Amino acid sequence: MMKGVSMFSSAGIGELYLKKIGLNIVVANEVIERRGKLHQYTYPDAEMIIGDISKEDIFEKFIKESKKHVIDFLIASPPCQGMSIAGKNRCLNSMSLDERNYLISYVIKAIHILQPKYILIENVPSLLRLMLNYKDDLLTVPEILNKEFKDSYTIDTDILDSADYGVPQTRKRAIIRLYPKNKKWKLPKKEPKITVRDAISHLPSLESGEVSNINWHFAREHDKRHVLWMSHTKTGESAFSNLTHYPRKLNGDKIKGYDTTYRRIEWDKPAPTITIRNDAISSQRNVHPGRRLEDGTYSDARVLTPYELMILNSIPDDWDIPDSTPEILIRQCIGESIPPLMIKKIIEGVFSDD
């Protein structure tokens, strides 16, 4: 069994399959306490260091605990908010000024100190184009890693889509792999795509505020106006396409927005990328596809349930979290996580003899 450490772990969703394939995460770090505690509950044998890794005492504690083991693997998912360009006109040079993007420097420090055999760094695709001020030069993250580690590791960079690897969700991620020059680390082969219909159509239909007898399969209660608009919105369409039931403010004025909002997802494609605001009908592409009813309206005028999100994010049914876990915490952790089945299949390449 290999031993690994995880930086910026959140609740550890990306780690859910790793022990099953021979990688045991023994030390982890997360800055947000409620997420770190959920990680502790899920992985009671791992040492969770809760706190800001850029603070000297937290980084030193992370390193001290890690040095109690021979570390084979380091996984790092630096926060991506500073690199997100959704809904913004941000140039890559302006991103170089966002201090959150410099958390990669602590990943580099940890690699130098712990010298793991394998390193996996993942983030949004713009990670590969981001320019950072580094040692009096303006470099991309891959250029920085090559400058620091080209003599020690083979360094591969790719942009992969989780929908190509058995996950019923389109989610593109930048994947950076560092591994010994005398070893191989092959990427998984692409697989046929799994649709939303394949993944969740067997679950009982729910309307706003309804509860089922399946754990975590319950519907959020929504504004009655939102429910009305979405009940008249077809599968795959936005309520902005409605002629009569168009989204309006309380004063009657039409709501302005992109047609990616107030939008039902489609049955026969993988789900769109799950965002952190998956609790809101007004957010991007997160309303249930719905089924056409006899009166011409559509069922399930609501956002996806936590359980539907778990399935679409490839979270296994045995994810062990307390029933008292706040719904919004689950939604946020899923919205910021890399699908665990994707990580599993990438890391399996380390163990493959092919």
HELIX and SHEET records of a PDB file:
HELIX    1   1 ILE A   13  GLU A   15  5                                   3    
HELIX    2   2 LYS A   19  ILE A   21  5                                   3    
HELIX    3   3 GLU A   33  THR A   42  1                                  10    
HELIX    4   4 GLU A   56  SER A   66  1                                  11    
HELIX    5   5 GLN A   81  MET A   83  5                                   3    
HELIX    6   6 LEU A   92  MET A   95  1                                   4    
HELIX    7   7 GLU A   99  LEU A  103  5                                   5    
HELIX    8   8 ILE A  104  LEU A  114  1                                  11    
HELIX    9   9 PRO A  125  LEU A  128  5                                   4    
HELIX   10  10 VAL A  141  PHE A  149  1                                   9    
HELIX   11  11 SER A  162  TYR A  165  5                                   4    
HELIX   12  12 VAL A  196  ILE A  200  1                                   5    
HELIX   13  13 LYS A  224  SER A  231  1                                   8    
HELIX   14  14 ALA A  239  SER A  241  5                                   3    
HELIX   15  15 PRO A  306  LEU A  312  1                                   7    
HELIX   16  16 GLU A  327  GLY A  335  1                                   9    
HELIX   17  17 PRO A  340  PHE A  351  1                                  12    
SHEET    1   A 7 GLU A  47  ILE A  50  0                                        
SHEET    2   A 7 LEU A  23  GLU A  30  1                                        
SHEET    3   A 7 MET A   2  MET A   7  1                                        
SHEET    4   A 7 PHE A  73  ALA A  76  1                                        
SHEET    5   A 7 TYR A 118  ASN A 123  1                                        
SHEET    6   A 7 LYS A 172  PRO A 180 -1                                        
SHEET    7   A 7 TYR A 153  ASP A 161 -1                                        
SHEET    1   B 2 MET A 131  TYR A 134  0                                        
SHEET    2   B 2 ASP A 137  THR A 140 -1                                        
END                                                                             
